[in-house]
Amino acid sequence: MDNYQAVYDAVRSKIGYLDSNTLIDRIARCFDFSCQISAMLQSIEYENLRPCVMMRPKISVDGNQWCALYGDNLQDGVGGFGDSPAKAMIDFDKNWLQSLAKHDLLGGDKISELMGIK
């Protein structure tokens, strides 16, 4: 036990007083994490605002692909398909953001009529 105290005293004398705030400040200067933290927060915000996260479509297998479907069916709702649930969700997001006119499901006149625009 006497040897332990001698080693402890020798090491302690070489280290000196350790100020944790100074240590944290020095580490922060060496490694600027602000850009990485900002990018991470933007990524989290993007993921939380994706249509598939906000609308929570039902996931099922349809034939040989995964289907993410919001609504009762594809005619009345929005769907996405892919080889994996993640790919189906990406396709769902893409389809959610497209307008009916782009899909040209009903034709321009019918869309205008449904929206009350003549």
Biopython code that builds the backbone (N, CA, C, O; Angstrom):
import numpy as np
from Bio.PDB.StructureBuilder import StructureBuilder

atoms = [
    (1, "MET", "N", (0.815, -1.190, 0.000)),
    (1, "MET", "CA", (0.000, 0.000, 0.000)),
    (1, "MET", "C", (0.859, 1.255, 0.000)),
    (1, "MET", "O", (0.454, 2.289, -0.530)),
    (2, "ASP", "N", (2.047, 1.166, 0.594)),
    (2, "ASP", "CA", (2.931, 2.320, 0.615)),
    (2, "ASP", "C", (3.412, 2.670, -0.790)),
    (2, "ASP", "O", (3.564, 3.848, -1.116)),
    (3, "ASN", "N", (3.653, 1.656, -1.627)),
    (3, "ASN", "CA", (4.088, 1.906, -3.007)),
    (3, "ASN", "C", (3.005, 2.621, -3.801)),
    (3, "ASN", "O", (3.299, 3.499, -4.612)),
    (4, "TYR", "N", (1.758, 2.246, -3.567)),
    (4, "TYR", "CA", (0.632, 2.847, -4.269)),
    (4, "TYR", "C", (0.605, 4.345, -4.012)),
    (4, "TYR", "O", (0.442, 5.125, -4.951)),
    (5, "GLN", "N", (0.760, 4.762, -2.765)),
    (5, "GLN", "CA", (0.720, 6.178, -2.423)),
    (5, "GLN", "C", (1.862, 6.939, -3.102)),
    (5, "GLN", "O", (1.673, 8.072, -3.545)),
    (6, "ALA", "N", (3.025, 6.332, -3.184)),
    (6, "ALA", "CA", (4.162, 6.990, -3.829)),
    (6, "ALA", "C", (3.903, 7.194, -5.327)),
    (6, "ALA", "O", (4.210, 8.252, -5.875)),
    (7, "VAL", "N", (3.338, 6.178, -5.982)),
    (7, "VAL", "CA", (3.014, 6.296, -7.406)),
    (7, "VAL", "C", (1.920, 7.344, -7.605)),
    (7, "VAL", "O", (2.012, 8.182, -8.502)),
    (8, "TYR", "N", (0.910, 7.294, -6.783)),
    (8, "TYR", "CA", (-0.186, 8.260, -6.869)),
    (8, "TYR", "C", (0.341, 9.680, -6.735)),
    (8, "TYR", "O", (-0.026, 10.551, -7.524)),
    (9, "ASP", "N", (1.194, 9.925, -5.751)),
    (9, "ASP", "CA", (1.734, 11.261, -5.526)),
    (9, "ASP", "C", (2.572, 11.719, -6.718)),
    (9, "ASP", "O", (2.513, 12.889, -7.096)),
    (10, "ALA", "N", (3.348, 10.818, -7.312)),
    (10, "ALA", "CA", (4.196, 11.170, -8.453)),
    (10, "ALA", "C", (3.352, 11.542, -9.668)),
    (10, "ALA", "O", (3.622, 12.539, -10.338)),
    (11, "VAL", "N", (2.345, 10.746, -9.943)),
    (11, "VAL", "CA", (1.459, 11.025, -11.085)),
    (11, "VAL", "C", (0.683, 12.307, -10.849)),
    (11, "VAL", "O", (0.560, 13.141, -11.746)),
    (12, "ARG", "N", (0.175, 12.460, -9.675)),
    (12, "ARG", "CA", (-0.625, 13.651, -9.339)),
    (12, "ARG", "C", (0.214, 14.921, -9.476)),
    (12, "ARG", "O", (-0.297, 15.949, -9.919)),
    (13, "SER", "N", (1.469, 14.866, -9.109)),
    (13, "SER", "CA", (2.321, 16.053, -9.209)),
    (13, "SER", "C", (2.581, 16.423, -10.665)),
    (13, "SER", "O", (2.774, 17.598, -10.979)),
    (14, "LYS", "N", (2.588, 15.438, -11.554)),
    (14, "LYS", "CA", (2.805, 15.711, -12.974)),
    (14, "LYS", "C", (1.538, 16.243, -13.654)),
    (14, "LYS", "O", (1.615, 17.048, -14.582)),
    (15, "ILE", "N", (0.383, 15.789, -13.186)),
    (15, "ILE", "CA", (-0.881, 16.220, -13.795)),
    (15, "ILE", "C", (-1.226, 17.628, -13.362)),
    (15, "ILE", "O", (-1.664, 18.438, -14.179)),
    (16, "GLY", "N", (-1.041, 17.925, -12.115)),
    (16, "GLY", "CA", (-1.404, 19.240, -11.613)),
    (16, "GLY", "C", (-2.904, 19.347, -11.424)),
    (16, "GLY", "O", (-3.623, 18.348, -11.417)),
    (17, "TYR", "N", (-3.359, 20.580, -11.270)),
    (17, "TYR", "CA", (-4.780, 20.829, -11.046)),
    (17, "TYR", "C", (-5.522, 20.692, -12.366)),
    (17, "TYR", "O", (-5.132, 21.300, -13.363)),
    (18, "LEU", "N", (-6.579, 19.905, -12.381)),
    (18, "LEU", "CA", (-7.362, 19.670, -13.587)),
    (18, "LEU", "C", (-8.662, 20.456, -13.494)),
    (18, "LEU", "O", (-9.521, 20.161, -12.663)),
    (19, "ASP", "N", (-8.794, 21.441, -14.338)),
    (19, "ASP", "CA", (-10.013, 22.240, -14.405)),
    (19, "ASP", "C", (-10.876, 21.672, -15.539)),
    (19, "ASP", "O", (-10.505, 21.757, -16.710)),
    (20, "SER", "N", (-12.006, 21.103, -15.190)),
    (20, "SER", "CA", (-12.826, 20.432, -16.205)),
    (20, "SER", "C", (-13.354, 21.414, -17.246)),
    (20, "SER", "O", (-13.458, 21.051, -18.418)),
    (21, "ASN", "N", (-13.686, 22.631, -16.866)),
    (21, "ASN", "CA", (-14.172, 23.617, -17.847)),
    (21, "ASN", "C", (-13.095, 23.943, -18.874)),
    (21, "ASN", "O", (-13.382, 24.062, -20.065)),
    (22, "THR", "N", (-11.864, 24.087, -18.415)),
    (22, "THR", "CA", (-10.753, 24.362, -19.332)),
    (22, "THR", "C", (-10.546, 23.177, -20.270)),
    (22, "THR", "O", (-10.315, 23.356, -21.466)),
    (23, "LEU", "N", (-10.628, 21.983, -19.728)),
    (23, "LEU", "CA", (-10.456, 20.785, -20.537)),
    (23, "LEU", "C", (-11.528, 20.707, -21.621)),
    (23, "LEU", "O", (-11.220, 20.430, -22.780)),
    (24, "ILE", "N", (-12.770, 20.947, -21.253)),
    (24, "ILE", "CA", (-13.881, 20.910, -22.219)),
    (24, "ILE", "C", (-13.672, 21.978, -23.280)),
    (24, "ILE", "O", (-13.889, 21.719, -24.464)),
    (25, "ASP", "N", (-13.256, 23.169, -22.879)),
    (25, "ASP", "CA", (-13.010, 24.262, -23.813)),
    (25, "ASP", "C", (-11.894, 23.890, -24.796)),
    (25, "ASP", "O", (-12.009, 24.157, -25.992)),
    (26, "ARG", "N", (-10.824, 23.280, -24.300)),
    (26, "ARG", "CA", (-9.721, 22.865, -25.177)),
    (26, "ARG", "C", (-10.171, 21.803, -26.171)),
    (26, "ARG", "O", (-9.806, 21.850, -27.345)),
    (27, "ILE", "N", (-10.948, 20.865, -25.710)),
    (27, "ILE", "CA", (-11.454, 19.811, -26.602)),
    (27, "ILE", "C", (-12.373, 20.413, -27.654)),
    (27, "ILE", "O", (-12.307, 20.043, -28.826)),
    (28, "ALA", "N", (-13.226, 21.335, -27.239)),
    (28, "ALA", "CA", (-14.150, 21.968, -28.182)),
    (28, "ALA", "C", (-13.396, 22.729, -29.261)),
    (28, "ALA", "O", (-13.819, 22.741, -30.417)),
    (29, "ARG", "N", (-12.276, 23.368, -28.901)),
    (29, "ARG", "CA", (-11.477, 24.087, -29.891)),
    (29, "ARG", "C", (-10.804, 23.135, -30.868)),
    (29, "ARG", "O", (-10.666, 23.441, -32.052)),
    (30, "CYS", "N", (-10.389, 21.987, -30.368)),
    (30, "CYS", "CA", (-9.717, 21.006, -31.231)),
    (30, "CYS", "C", (-10.681, 20.364, -32.212)),
    (30, "CYS", "O", (-10.322, 20.088, -33.357)),
    (31, "PHE", "N", (-11.884, 20.132, -31.771)),
    (31, "PHE", "CA", (-12.881, 19.448, -32.600)),
    (31, "PHE", "C", (-14.113, 20.326, -32.694)),
    (31, "PHE", "O", (-14.917, 20.376, -31.763)),
    (32, "ASP", "N", (-14.265, 21.012, -33.808)),
    (32, "ASP", "CA", (-15.424, 21.876, -33.989)),
    (32, "ASP", "C", (-16.598, 21.009, -34.449)),
    (32, "ASP", "O", (-16.681, 20.625, -35.616)),
    (33, "PHE", "N", (-17.484, 20.713, -33.530)),
    (33, "PHE", "CA", (-18.631, 19.849, -33.813)),
    (33, "PHE", "C", (-19.859, 20.628, -34.278)),
    (33, "PHE", "O", (-20.877, 20.017, -34.603)),
    (34, "SER", "N", (-19.793, 21.956, -34.318)),
    (34, "SER", "CA", (-20.992, 22.743, -34.596)),
    (34, "SER", "C", (-21.594, 22.412, -35.957)),
    (34, "SER", "O", (-22.816, 22.312, -36.072)),
    (35, "CYS", "N", (-20.773, 22.239, -36.989)),
    (35, "CYS", "CA", (-21.303, 21.909, -38.321)),
    (35, "CYS", "C", (-21.942, 20.525, -38.317)),
    (35, "CYS", "O", (-22.998, 20.318, -38.915)),
    (36, "GLN", "N", (-21.300, 19.591, -37.644)),
    (36, "GLN", "CA", (-21.826, 18.235, -37.597)),
    (36, "GLN", "C", (-23.140, 18.188, -36.817)),
    (36, "GLN", "O", (-24.071, 17.491, -37.218)),
    (37, "ILE", "N", (-23.220, 18.916, -35.721)),
    (37, "ILE", "CA", (-24.441, 18.940, -34.921)),
    (37, "ILE", "C", (-25.560, 19.597, -35.712)),
    (37, "ILE", "O", (-26.695, 19.119, -35.691)),
    (38, "SER", "N", (-25.256, 20.687, -36.411)),
    (38, "SER", "CA", (-26.259, 21.364, -37.224)),
    (38, "SER", "C", (-26.793, 20.444, -38.318)),
    (38, "SER", "O", (-28.002, 20.381, -38.541)),
    (39, "ALA", "N", (-25.904, 19.737, -38.994)),
    (39, "ALA", "CA", (-26.325, 18.807, -40.055)),
    (39, "ALA", "C", (-27.172, 17.677, -39.480)),
    (39, "ALA", "O", (-28.152, 17.256, -40.095)),
    (40, "MET", "N", (-26.795, 17.188, -38.306)),
    (40, "MET", "CA", (-27.553, 16.114, -37.669)),
    (40, "MET", "C", (-28.960, 16.592, -37.297)),
    (40, "MET", "O", (-29.934, 15.866, -37.494)),
    (41, "LEU", "N", (-29.066, 17.805, -36.762)),
    (41, "LEU", "CA", (-30.376, 18.334, -36.392)),
    (41, "LEU", "C", (-31.250, 18.570, -37.616)),
    (41, "LEU", "O", (-32.457, 18.332, -37.567)),
    (42, "GLN", "N", (-30.659, 19.033, -38.710)),
    (42, "GLN", "CA", (-31.420, 19.214, -39.944)),
    (42, "GLN", "C", (-31.915, 17.876, -40.475)),
    (42, "GLN", "O", (-33.038, 17.778, -40.969)),
    (43, "SER", "N", (-31.092, 16.859, -40.376)),
    (43, "SER", "CA", (-31.480, 15.529, -40.833)),
    (43, "SER", "C", (-32.640, 14.983, -40.001)),
    (43, "SER", "O", (-33.580, 14.397, -40.538)),
    (44, "ILE", "N", (-32.562, 15.181, -38.693)),
    (44, "ILE", "CA", (-33.644, 14.725, -37.810)),
    (44, "ILE", "C", (-34.929, 15.472, -38.123)),
    (44, "ILE", "O", (-36.001, 14.869, -38.173)),
    (45, "GLU", "N", (-34.830, 16.785, -38.335)),
    (45, "GLU", "CA", (-36.017, 17.586, -38.656)),
    (45, "GLU", "C", (-36.630, 17.125, -39.970)),
    (45, "GLU", "O", (-37.849, 16.992, -40.076)),
    (46, "TYR", "N", (-35.781, 16.878, -40.980)),
    (46, "TYR", "CA", (-36.279, 16.403, -42.271)),
    (46, "TYR", "C", (-37.007, 15.070, -42.112)),
    (46, "TYR", "O", (-38.110, 14.893, -42.629)),
    (47, "GLU", "N", (-36.390, 14.143, -41.401)),
    (47, "GLU", "CA", (-36.989, 12.820, -41.231)),
    (47, "GLU", "C", (-38.335, 12.908, -40.519)),
    (47, "GLU", "O", (-39.267, 12.185, -40.872)),
    (48, "ASN", "N", (-38.449, 13.772, -39.536)),
    (48, "ASN", "CA", (-39.701, 13.898, -38.782)),
    (48, "ASN", "C", (-40.798, 14.579, -39.583)),
    (48, "ASN", "O", (-41.975, 14.438, -39.249)),
    (49, "LEU", "N", (-40.443, 15.314, -40.632)),
    (49, "LEU", "CA", (-41.442, 16.015, -41.437)),
    (49, "LEU", "C", (-41.777, 15.288, -42.736)),
    (49, "LEU", "O", (-42.571, 15.786, -43.534)),
    (50, "ARG", "N", (-41.180, 14.113, -42.958)),
    (50, "ARG", "CA", (-41.497, 13.355, -44.162)),
    (50, "ARG", "C", (-42.974, 12.956, -44.137)),
    (50, "ARG", "O", (-43.509, 12.639, -43.075)),
    (51, "PRO", "N", (-43.643, 12.968, -45.309)),
    (51, "PRO", "CA", (-45.050, 12.571, -45.349)),
    (51, "PRO", "C", (-45.308, 11.183, -44.753)),
    (51, "PRO", "O", (-46.329, 10.976, -44.098)),
    (52, "CYS", "N", (-44.395, 10.235, -44.973)),
    (52, "CYS", "CA", (-44.625, 8.886, -44.445)),
    (52, "CYS", "C", (-44.557, 8.859, -42.923)),
    (52, "CYS", "O", (-45.160, 7.984, -42.301)),
    (53, "VAL", "N", (-43.841, 9.793, -42.311)),
    (53, "VAL", "CA", (-43.790, 9.870, -40.852)),
    (53, "VAL", "C", (-45.028, 10.584, -40.331)),
    (53, "VAL", "O", (-45.630, 10.158, -39.345)),
    (54, "MET", "N", (-45.408, 11.671, -40.993)),
    (54, "MET", "CA", (-46.557, 12.458, -40.541)),
    (54, "MET", "C", (-47.885, 11.715, -40.750)),
    (54, "MET", "O", (-48.758, 11.752, -39.882)),
    (55, "MET", "N", (-48.037, 11.045, -41.891)),
    (55, "MET", "CA", (-49.318, 10.432, -42.241)),
    (55, "MET", "C", (-49.419, 8.963, -41.827)),
    (55, "MET", "O", (-50.520, 8.416, -41.762)),
    (56, "ARG", "N", (-48.291, 8.324, -41.548)),
    (56, "ARG", "CA", (-48.232, 6.939, -41.068)),
    (56, "ARG", "C", (-49.059, 5.973, -41.927)),
    (56, "ARG", "O", (-50.036, 5.399, -41.446)),
    (57, "PRO", "N", (-48.671, 5.793, -43.194)),
    (57, "PRO", "CA", (-49.405, 4.853, -44.049)),
    (57, "PRO", "C", (-49.244, 3.425, -43.544)),
    (57, "PRO", "O", (-48.289, 3.098, -42.839)),
    (58, "LYS", "N", (-50.197, 2.589, -43.921)),
    (58, "LYS", "CA", (-50.127, 1.173, -43.554)),
    (58, "LYS", "C", (-49.156, 0.468, -44.484)),
    (58, "LYS", "O", (-49.137, 0.716, -45.690)),
    (59, "ILE", "N", (-48.356, -0.408, -43.910)),
    (59, "ILE", "CA", (-47.366, -1.166, -44.677)),
    (59, "ILE", "C", (-47.872, -2.596, -44.842)),
    (59, "ILE", "O", (-48.302, -3.234, -43.881)),
    (60, "SER", "N", (-47.812, -3.079, -46.069)),
    (60, "SER", "CA", (-48.213, -4.463, -46.330)),
    (60, "SER", "C", (-47.434, -4.977, -47.529)),
    (60, "SER", "O", (-46.757, -4.217, -48.221)),
    (61, "VAL", "N", (-47.541, -6.268, -47.760)),
    (61, "VAL", "CA", (-46.918, -6.874, -48.943)),
    (61, "VAL", "C", (-47.995, -6.993, -50.007)),
    (61, "VAL", "O", (-49.091, -7.493, -49.753)),
    (62, "ASP", "N", (-47.659, -6.518, -51.214)),
    (62, "ASP", "CA", (-48.590, -6.589, -52.336)),
    (62, "ASP", "C", (-47.855, -7.272, -53.481)),
    (62, "ASP", "O", (-47.042, -6.648, -54.164)),
    (63, "GLY", "N", (-48.137, -8.539, -53.688)),
    (63, "GLY", "CA", (-47.422, -9.310, -54.702)),
    (63, "GLY", "C", (-45.984, -9.532, -54.259)),
    (63, "GLY", "O", (-45.730, -10.140, -53.219)),
    (64, "ASN", "N", (-45.047, -9.031, -55.057)),
    (64, "ASN", "CA", (-43.635, -9.210, -54.712)),
    (64, "ASN", "C", (-42.989, -7.909, -54.200)),
    (64, "ASN", "O", (-41.765, -7.810, -54.127)),
    (65, "GLN", "N", (-43.813, -6.923, -53.850)),
    (65, "GLN", "CA", (-43.285, -5.655, -53.344)),
    (65, "GLN", "C", (-44.007, -5.231, -52.075)),
    (65, "GLN", "O", (-45.114, -5.677, -51.774)),
    (66, "TRP", "N", (-43.333, -4.350, -51.345)),
    (66, "TRP", "CA", (-43.944, -3.739, -50.170)),
    (66, "TRP", "C", (-44.795, -2.565, -50.622)),
    (66, "TRP", "O", (-44.464, -1.879, -51.588)),
    (67, "CYS", "N", (-45.889, -2.343, -49.917)),
    (67, "CYS", "CA", (-46.801, -1.249, -50.231)),
    (67, "CYS", "C", (-46.993, -0.386, -48.991)),
    (67, "CYS", "O", (-47.264, -0.901, -47.906)),
    (68, "ALA", "N", (-46.853, 0.918, -49.149)),
    (68, "ALA", "CA", (-47.182, 1.893, -48.107)),
    (68, "ALA", "C", (-48.424, 2.618, -48.601)),
    (68, "ALA", "O", (-48.356, 3.360, -49.580)),
    (69, "LEU", "N", (-49.556, 2.413, -47.937)),
    (69, "LEU", "CA", (-50.830, 2.948, -48.417)),
    (69, "LEU", "C", (-51.496, 3.804, -47.362)),
    (69, "LEU", "O", (-51.696, 3.375, -46.225)),
    (70, "TYR", "N", (-51.839, 5.030, -47.756)),
    (70, "TYR", "CA", (-52.632, 5.918, -46.914)),
    (70, "TYR", "C", (-53.999, 6.031, -47.571)),
    (70, "TYR", "O", (-54.111, 6.543, -48.685)),
    (71, "GLY", "N", (-55.024, 5.567, -46.902)),
    (71, "GLY", "CA", (-56.367, 5.547, -47.467)),
    (71, "GLY", "C", (-56.852, 4.118, -47.605)),
    (71, "GLY", "O", (-56.151, 3.165, -47.266)),
    (72, "ASP", "N", (-58.070, 3.992, -48.111)),
    (72, "ASP", "CA", (-58.675, 2.669, -48.251)),
    (72, "ASP", "C", (-58.151, 1.898, -49.453)),
    (72, "ASP", "O", (-58.068, 0.671, -49.420)),
    (73, "ASN", "N", (-57.795, 2.621, -50.520)),
    (73, "ASN", "CA", (-57.311, 1.976, -51.744)),
    (73, "ASN", "C", (-56.499, 2.990, -52.541)),
    (73, "ASN", "O", (-56.432, 4.164, -52.175)),
    (74, "LEU", "N", (-55.886, 2.535, -53.628)),
    (74, "LEU", "CA", (-55.046, 3.428, -54.426)),
    (74, "LEU", "C", (-55.834, 4.507, -55.163)),
    (74, "LEU", "O", (-55.298, 5.577, -55.452)),
    (75, "GLN", "N", (-57.098, 4.235, -55.470)),
    (75, "GLN", "CA", (-57.897, 5.230, -56.180)),
    (75, "GLN", "C", (-58.244, 6.417, -55.274)),
    (75, "GLN", "O", (-58.300, 7.556, -55.737)),
    (76, "ASP", "N", (-58.472, 6.153, -54.012)),
    (76, "ASP", "CA", (-58.883, 7.206, -53.073)),
    (76, "ASP", "C", (-57.740, 7.699, -52.182)),
    (76, "ASP", "O", (-57.880, 8.710, -51.494)),
    (77, "GLY", "N", (-56.636, 7.001, -52.196)),
    (77, "GLY", "CA", (-55.543, 7.351, -51.296)),
    (77, "GLY", "C", (-54.243, 7.568, -52.035)),
    (77, "GLY", "O", (-54.216, 7.833, -53.237)),
    (78, "VAL", "N", (-53.168, 7.448, -51.283)),
    (78, "VAL", "CA", (-51.822, 7.596, -51.834)),
    (78, "VAL", "C", (-51.030, 6.365, -51.448)),
    (78, "VAL", "O", (-51.103, 5.895, -50.312)),
    (79, "GLY", "N", (-50.277, 5.848, -52.398)),
    (79, "GLY", "CA", (-49.481, 4.663, -52.124)),
    (79, "GLY", "C", (-48.076, 4.784, -52.652)),
    (79, "GLY", "O", (-47.772, 5.627, -53.496)),
    (80, "GLY", "N", (-47.234, 3.927, -52.138)),
    (80, "GLY", "CA", (-45.861, 3.834, -52.607)),
    (80, "GLY", "C", (-45.448, 2.379, -52.590)),
    (80, "GLY", "O", (-45.880, 1.612, -51.730)),
    (81, "PHE", "N", (-44.611, 1.996, -53.540)),
    (81, "PHE", "CA", (-44.188, 0.605, -53.658)),
    (81, "PHE", "C", (-42.666, 0.521, -53.729)),
    (81, "PHE", "O", (-42.001, 1.422, -54.240)),
    (82, "GLY", "N", (-42.134, -0.579, -53.206)),
    (82, "GLY", "CA", (-40.699, -0.786, -53.270)),
    (82, "GLY", "C", (-40.313, -2.182, -52.844)),
    (82, "GLY", "O", (-41.131, -2.942, -52.326)),
    (83, "ASP", "N", (-39.040, -2.511, -53.073)),
    (83, "ASP", "CA", (-38.529, -3.830, -52.721)),
    (83, "ASP", "C", (-38.327, -3.999, -51.221)),
    (83, "ASP", "O", (-38.121, -5.114, -50.744)),
    (84, "SER", "N", (-38.385, -2.908, -50.482)),
    (84, "SER", "CA", (-38.264, -2.952, -49.021)),
    (84, "SER", "C", (-39.247, -1.940, -48.444)),
    (84, "SER", "O", (-39.718, -1.061, -49.165)),
    (85, "PRO", "N", (-39.560, -2.051, -47.166)),
    (85, "PRO", "CA", (-40.439, -1.046, -46.561)),
    (85, "PRO", "C", (-39.868, 0.374, -46.695)),
    (85, "PRO", "O", (-40.621, 1.321, -46.918)),
    (86, "ALA", "N", (-38.558, 0.525, -46.563)),
    (86, "ALA", "CA", (-37.942, 1.847, -46.684)),
    (86, "ALA", "C", (-38.123, 2.412, -48.093)),
    (86, "ALA", "O", (-38.413, 3.597, -48.255)),
    (87, "LYS", "N", (-37.951, 1.566, -49.110)),
    (87, "LYS", "CA", (-38.128, 2.031, -50.489)),
    (87, "LYS", "C", (-39.589, 2.352, -50.773)),
    (87, "LYS", "O", (-39.885, 3.279, -51.527)),
    (88, "ALA", "N", (-40.501, 1.598, -50.177)),
    (88, "ALA", "CA", (-41.928, 1.892, -50.337)),
    (88, "ALA", "C", (-42.260, 3.241, -49.705)),
    (88, "ALA", "O", (-43.065, 4.000, -50.245)),
    (89, "MET", "N", (-41.642, 3.540, -48.562)),
    (89, "MET", "CA", (-41.877, 4.832, -47.898)),
    (89, "MET", "C", (-41.306, 5.989, -48.725)),
    (89, "MET", "O", (-41.911, 7.059, -48.786)),
    (90, "ILE", "N", (-40.152, 5.783, -49.358)),
    (90, "ILE", "CA", (-39.573, 6.822, -50.217)),
    (90, "ILE", "C", (-40.492, 7.085, -51.404)),
    (90, "ILE", "O", (-40.727, 8.237, -51.770)),
    (91, "ASP", "N", (-41.016, 6.010, -52.008)),
    (91, "ASP", "CA", (-41.944, 6.159, -53.126)),
    (91, "ASP", "C", (-43.239, 6.815, -52.659)),
    (91, "ASP", "O", (-43.820, 7.616, -53.391)),
    (92, "PHE", "N", (-43.698, 6.490, -51.454)),
    (92, "PHE", "CA", (-44.892, 7.124, -50.878)),
    (92, "PHE", "C", (-44.666, 8.627, -50.744)),
    (92, "PHE", "O", (-45.523, 9.422, -51.133)),
    (93, "ASP", "N", (-43.516, 9.020, -50.195)),
    (93, "ASP", "CA", (-43.209, 10.447, -50.036)),
    (93, "ASP", "C", (-43.244, 11.162, -51.381)),
    (93, "ASP", "O", (-43.816, 12.244, -51.505)),
    (94, "LYS", "N", (-42.623, 10.541, -52.391)),
    (94, "LYS", "CA", (-42.588, 11.139, -53.729)),
    (94, "LYS", "C", (-44.014, 11.299, -54.276)),
    (94, "LYS", "O", (-44.361, 12.346, -54.821)),
    (95, "ASN", "N", (-44.827, 10.259, -54.126)),
    (95, "ASN", "CA", (-46.202, 10.315, -54.640)),
    (95, "ASN", "C", (-47.062, 11.288, -53.848)),
    (95, "ASN", "O", (-47.941, 11.935, -54.417)),
    (96, "TRP", "N", (-46.825, 11.404, -52.544)),
    (96, "TRP", "CA", (-47.598, 12.330, -51.705)),
    (96, "TRP", "C", (-47.386, 13.767, -52.167)),
    (96, "TRP", "O", (-48.309, 14.581, -52.140)),
    (97, "LEU", "N", (-46.176, 14.066, -52.585)),
    (97, "LEU", "CA", (-45.836, 15.445, -52.945)),
    (97, "LEU", "C", (-46.203, 15.801, -54.377)),
    (97, "LEU", "O", (-46.136, 16.973, -54.747)),
    (98, "GLN", "N", (-46.591, 14.823, -55.194)),
    (98, "GLN", "CA", (-46.999, 15.117, -56.563)),
    (98, "GLN", "C", (-48.451, 15.561, -56.595)),
    (98, "GLN", "O", (-49.278, 15.091, -55.813)),
    (99, "SER", "N", (-48.746, 16.467, -57.503)),
    (99, "SER", "CA", (-50.122, 16.945, -57.630)),
    (99, "SER", "C", (-50.932, 15.985, -58.492)),
    (99, "SER", "O", (-50.377, 15.171, -59.231)),
    (100, "LEU", "N", (-52.240, 16.093, -58.385)),
    (100, "LEU", "CA", (-53.116, 15.259, -59.218)),
    (100, "LEU", "C", (-52.930, 15.584, -60.687)),
    (100, "LEU", "O", (-53.003, 14.693, -61.533)),
    (101, "ALA", "N", (-52.690, 16.845, -61.000)),
    (101, "ALA", "CA", (-52.506, 17.234, -62.392)),
    (101, "ALA", "C", (-51.278, 16.549, -62.981)),
    (101, "ALA", "O", (-51.285, 16.160, -64.149)),
    (102, "LYS", "N", (-50.218, 16.397, -62.176)),
    (102, "LYS", "CA", (-49.016, 15.735, -62.670)),
    (102, "LYS", "C", (-49.286, 14.265, -62.936)),
    (102, "LYS", "O", (-48.800, 13.704, -63.919)),
    (103, "HIS", "N", (-50.061, 13.643, -62.060)),
    (103, "HIS", "CA", (-50.428, 12.246, -62.279)),
    (103, "HIS", "C", (-51.381, 12.123, -63.465)),
    (103, "HIS", "O", (-51.418, 11.096, -64.142)),
    (104, "ASP", "N", (-52.153, 13.190, -63.706)),
    (104, "ASP", "CA", (-53.159, 13.209, -64.756)),
    (104, "ASP", "C", (-54.128, 12.039, -64.608)),
    (104, "ASP", "O", (-54.499, 11.381, -65.581)),
    (105, "LEU", "N", (-54.526, 11.801, -63.349)),
    (105, "LEU", "CA", (-55.456, 10.705, -63.084)),
    (105, "LEU", "C", (-56.865, 11.033, -63.559)),
    (105, "LEU", "O", (-57.575, 10.167, -64.070)),
    (106, "LEU", "N", (-57.266, 12.298, -63.385)),
    (106, "LEU", "CA", (-58.634, 12.660, -63.707)),
    (106, "LEU", "C", (-58.735, 13.569, -64.918)),
    (106, "LEU", "O", (-59.817, 13.704, -65.489)),
    (107, "GLY", "N", (-57.664, 14.182, -65.316)),
    (107, "GLY", "CA", (-57.720, 15.156, -66.397)),
    (107, "GLY", "C", (-57.892, 16.553, -65.818)),
    (107, "GLY", "O", (-58.480, 16.722, -64.750)),
    (108, "GLY", "N", (-57.376, 17.555, -66.528)),
    (108, "GLY", "CA", (-57.381, 18.925, -66.030)),
    (108, "GLY", "C", (-58.760, 19.490, -65.743)),
    (108, "GLY", "O", (-58.949, 20.147, -64.719)),
    (109, "ASP", "N", (-59.736, 19.253, -66.623)),
    (109, "ASP", "CA", (-61.068, 19.803, -66.428)),
    (109, "ASP", "C", (-61.737, 19.223, -65.189)),
    (109, "ASP", "O", (-62.389, 19.948, -64.437)),
    (110, "LYS", "N", (-61.583, 17.954, -64.978)),
    (110, "LYS", "CA", (-62.202, 17.295, -63.821)),
    (110, "LYS", "C", (-61.601, 17.812, -62.521)),
    (110, "LYS", "O", (-62.327, 18.027, -61.550)),
    (111, "ILE", "N", (-60.267, 18.018, -62.488)),
    (111, "ILE", "CA", (-59.620, 18.550, -61.290)),
    (111, "ILE", "C", (-60.137, 19.947, -61.005)),
    (111, "ILE", "O", (-60.460, 20.263, -59.860)),
    (112, "SER", "N", (-60.220, 20.789, -62.026)),
    (112, "SER", "CA", (-60.724, 22.148, -61.850)),
    (112, "SER", "C", (-62.154, 22.123, -61.319)),
    (112, "SER", "O", (-62.514, 22.916, -60.448)),
    (113, "GLU", "N", (-62.958, 21.214, -61.844)),
    (113, "GLU", "CA", (-64.348, 21.100, -61.407)),
    (113, "GLU", "C", (-64.413, 20.689, -59.939)),
    (113, "GLU", "O", (-65.199, 21.242, -59.170)),
    (114, "LEU", "N", (-63.589, 19.722, -59.555)),
    (114, "LEU", "CA", (-63.583, 19.266, -58.171)),
    (114, "LEU", "C", (-63.132, 20.378, -57.225)),
    (114, "LEU", "O", (-63.595, 20.447, -56.087)),
    (115, "MET", "N", (-62.233, 21.248, -57.685)),
    (115, "MET", "CA", (-61.721, 22.316, -56.840)),
    (115, "MET", "C", (-62.631, 23.540, -56.859)),
    (115, "MET", "O", (-62.407, 24.488, -56.107)),
    (116, "GLY", "N", (-63.663, 23.528, -57.719)),
    (116, "GLY", "CA", (-64.573, 24.648, -57.794)),
    (116, "GLY", "C", (-64.037, 25.772, -58.668)),
    (116, "GLY", "O", (-64.497, 26.909, -58.567)),
    (117, "ILE", "N", (-63.065, 25.464, -59.527)),
    (117, "ILE", "CA", (-62.499, 26.467, -60.432)),
    (117, "ILE", "C", (-63.068, 26.213, -61.805)),
    (117, "ILE", "O", (-62.974, 25.099, -62.321)),
    (118, "LYS", "N", (-63.657, 27.231, -62.406)),
    (118, "LYS", "CA", (-64.268, 27.056, -63.740)),
    (118, "LYS", "C", (-63.516, 27.789, -64.790)),
    (118, "LYS", "O", (-63.893, 27.747, -65.961)),
]
sb = StructureBuilder()
sb.init_structure("model")
sb.init_model(0)
sb.init_chain("A")
sb.init_seg("    ")
for serial, (resi, resn, name, xyz) in enumerate(atoms, 1):
    if name == "N":
        sb.init_residue(resn, " ", resi, " ")
    sb.init_atom(name, np.array(xyz, "f"), 0.0, 1.0, " ", f" {name:<3s}", serial, name[0])
structure = sb.get_structure()
